Amino acid sequence: MIKTMGLFKKKEGPAETKCKECGLELHDPVRLDRHMKKAHKHAPQRNFDEPGGTSTGGMW
């Protein structure tokens, strides 16, 4: 009987590998995490009309 080192066993439990934002199916949960950080990183919107800013509403 040939024993394997566990390399070809199915992993226990289903790991989430589908992106909830765009539906992209990835093969590894680590890759899903990397995809979420790179593709769907939403930078917070800056409000330029806050007190202390310029009254013209421009950036400069």
Number of C-alpha atoms within 10 A of each C-alpha: 3 3 5 8 6 8 7 7 8 8 9 6 6 7 10 14 17 15 16 11 9 10 9 11 12 15 11 12 14 12 12 19 13 11 15 16 11 10 10 12 9 9 6 6 6 7 9 14 13 10 8 7 13 12 10 9 11 9 8 6
